[in-house]
Amino acid sequence: MKRTGERKKLRSERAHDERAFERRQNYSVEKTETMPRKTPAAAHLYGVAPVLEALRAGQRPIERITIAEGAQHHRLRELVESARRLNVPVHHAPRIDLARIVGAEANHQGVVATIAAANYADADELLDSLAARVGADDPPLAVVLDGVEDPRNLGAILRTVECVGAHGVFVPERRAVGLTETVAKAAAGALEHVRVARAANLARLIEQLKERNIWTIGTSADAPLRYTDWDWRQPSALFLGGEGAGLHRLVRERCDTLVSIPVRGQIESLNVSVAAGIVLYEALRQRTKAVTSDK
């Protein structure tokens, strides 16, 4: 009898727990269905050139533009006219208010835009768009950054990517800088035009690029092949290592080839953003020459 009573008590407790679990689940579903979807947090873009590019590109909605009282810049009139044409509110405020928004150290040039936070491109969609260019007159040229942590370096690289007409950038999800306001400032408007996607695993990304017939080329100071000797007219993805550490071993090993930039001074390697500029402009030189020769 005692065991029977214990069984009944146990069954009752289990039933109570199951009903409580169901109530929690139903409440969770109900909350999920009724709660509004989160919108991207607002960010602040500052500097005349970045704000102008954001207005021209129209990729992200601008809530308002704040200009410091007494600010003087030869392009401010162009900026204000563009904002009015697009019905973007323009406010004037003391310079100290702009410093409070973006920080006292920021060189905002008297202009701050409140703008939707930058969105990352979908990695699979970016891969597919690169693959679609294979065999075309303008073959894919992408940049993959392995652990770049300095936002100014990332911004400078994005600016160069946009200037040479490359087709996208991949950055790691972890242990690397993301698309911050400092990056946007350093990119000087390029962030409005360059597609940036996050990759969970760079070794896997290399295989995905190879599956799409895109060559993977890493940079290494000790590589015997000079960067000028690689045929950049081919579908290519340039891999650049982070500050100090360079490419991780697994990334180095899986790249199709490694190229080096000759250095004659006492310092062993170049800044990553400078290295990116050198190699990408060599790719542009070769591709421009090829187009000219075909005519």
N, C-alpha and C positions, 0 to 999 in steps of 0.2 A: 504493500500500500504506500509505503514511504517513497519507493522508487517511482510508482505511478504518479504520485503528487509532484515529484521533482520533474518528471517528464512534462506534465501539464504546465507547470510553471515555466519550464524552459521554452516550450512551444509558444506560450503566451508572450514571453519576452522577445522571442524571435519575430513573432507577428507584429508586435509593437515597433520593433526596430525597422522592419520592412516597410510598415506604413509611414514611419517617420522619414525613411529614405526616399520613398515615393513623393512625400510632400516636399522634401527639399529639392528633388529633381524637377517636380512640376513648377515650383517657385523659381528655380533657376531658368527653366525654359521660358516661363512667363516674363521674367525680368529681361532675358535676352531678346525676346520679341518686342517688348515695349520700350526698352531703352534706346535712345537715339544713337546712331552711329557716330563714332568719334571723327572729327575732322582734323586734318593736319594742323599742328600748332603753328601759330604765327611766328615768323622770324623777322629779323631786322637786317636789311641790306643797306650798306652805307658806302659813300663815295659817289662822285658824279658819274663816272663811266659805268660802274656796275648798275646803278639805278637806271641810267639811260638805256642800257642794253636790256634790262628787264622790261622796260616800257615797250621797246621795239619788238622784242621776241613775243611778248604776250602769252608766255607759257604758264605763268603763275599769276593769280589775281593779286593786284596791289590794293590794299585797303586805303592807304593814305601815304602822302609824302610830307615830311617835316623838313623845313629849311630854316637854318639858323638866321636870326635877325642880323642884318649887316653882312651876310655872306657875300663874297665876291668871287665869281668864277666865270670865265668867258662862255661856258657852256650851260650856265644856269637858265638862261632865257630859253634855249632849246629844250631843256628838261621841262620847264614849266609849261611851255607850249604843247609839248607831247602829252603831258599829264592832263591838261585841259581838254585836248582833243579826244582823249580816252576816258574822260569823265572821272579821273582819279583826283580826289580832294587833295589840295595843297595847303598846308598850314605853316605859319611862321612861329618860331619859339626862340627864347634865349638860348645861346650856345650851350649853356650849362645843362639845359634840359636834354640836348642831344647827347652830351657826355654821360648823363645818367642812364640813357637808353642803351648805348653801345659800349660804354666804358671810357674812362678818361684817357686811356692810352691809344684809343682807336683814331685813326686819321680819317674822319668822316667827311672832310672837306665841306662841312656845313649842310650835308644832305643825308637824311635817313629815310628809308622806305620801309613801311610795315607790310610784309609780304608773306604769302603762304610758304611754309617750310619746303625746302627742295625735296623732290621725290626721286627715289631711285628707279631706274628702269628695271623691268623684269629681266633677269639673267637669261632665261630661255628665249625670250623674244629678241633680245640683243644678239644672242648666238645665231638665231635663225635669220636675222637681218644681215648679219655678216656673211652667212652661208649663201644668201641670195646674191651676193656680189661676186662670188667666185665665178670666174669666166667672163665677167663684165669688163668694160673699158676702164672702170675705176675699181680695181679689186679691193677687198677688205684690208684695212689697216687698223689694228686695235692695239691698245696699250693695257698691260696687266701690271699692277703694282703689288709687290710682295712686301707688305709691312711698312709702308711709308707712314710715319707718325707726325711729321711736321706739317701743320695745315698750310703754311706758306709754300712749302714744296709742292703739295698736292694742287694748290691753286695755280701755281706757276706751270705745272705740267698740264693742267686742264686748258690753260690759256694757249700753250703751244699746240696741244692736240687740236684745238679749234682752228688755230691759224694755219696749220698744214692740211686741214681737211680730213683728219683721221675720223674713224667711224664709231668709236666707242671706247670706254674705259671700264675695266673691272678692278675692284678693290676687295680685299678680304673682309669678311664680316667681323673678325676679331683681330685684336692687336694691330690696329691701323686707324688712322684718322678718318672720320666720316665727312659728310658735307655740312660743315659748320659755317657760321657767319664769316669767320676769318678766312676760310677757304674761298667763299664767294667773293670776298673783297680782293684777295690775291689773284683770283681768276679774272678780275676786271671785266665781268660780263660773260665770260666763256661758259659759265655754268648754265646759262640760259639756252645754250645750243649743243652742248656735249651730253651724250647719254652715258650715265654712270650706273653700273650695276654692281651688286655685291655678290661675291662668290663664297660659298661655305667652305670649299676645298679647292685650292689652286691646282693640286695634282690631278684631281678629277677634271677641272676646267681644261687642263692641257689635253687630256684625252678627248674631251668634247670638241675642242678646236680641231684636233687632228681628224676626228671622225667627219668633220665638215671640210676637209681638205685645206685647212689653214695651217701654214707653217708656224711653229712656236720657236722664237729666237730669244734666248736669254743673254744678258750682259754680264761679263765677268772680266776682271782685270787681267787674268792669266790665260784667257782664251787665245789660241794661236790665230784664229780667223779675225781679221780686221772688220770693223763694221762697214767699211766702204766696199769690202769684197763680197758682201752678201747681196743677192739680187732682190731688192726691195720691191720690184715690180710684181712679185708673186704675192698671193694672199698671205698676209703676215700678221702675227701677234707678237709685239715686243714686250718682253718681261724685264722689269726693272726692280732691283732689290731696294730694301729700305736703308735708311741712314745707318752707316757703320757696318751693319751685318751683311748687307748684300742679299743675294738670293739664298733661300733656304736650300739645303742639300737635296731634298727630294725634288724640288722644282728644277734645280740645275740638272739633275740626272735625267729628268723626263722631257726636258726641252729637246727639240730636234737638233739644235745647234746652239753654240755660244759664240758671241762676238765680243771684241774688246775695242776700247778707245785708247789710242796710244797716249801715254803721259810721260813727259821728259823731265818734269820737275821733281822735287823731293817728296811731294805729297803723293800717296799711292793711288788715290782715286778722286773722281770729280763728284761734286754735289749731284744728287739724283735728278734734280730738275734741269740742271745744265746738261747732264748726260742724255736726258730725254730729248732736249732741244737739238743736240748735235745729231743724234741718230734719226730723229723724225725728219729733220731737214735734209738729211742725206736721202732718206726715202722719197721725200718730195722732189729732190733734185733728179733722182733717177727716173721717177715717174713722169716728171715734166719733160725731161729729155726724150723719153720714149714716145710721148705724145707728139713732140715736135718732129721727131725723126719719121714718124708715120705719115706726116702731112706732105 
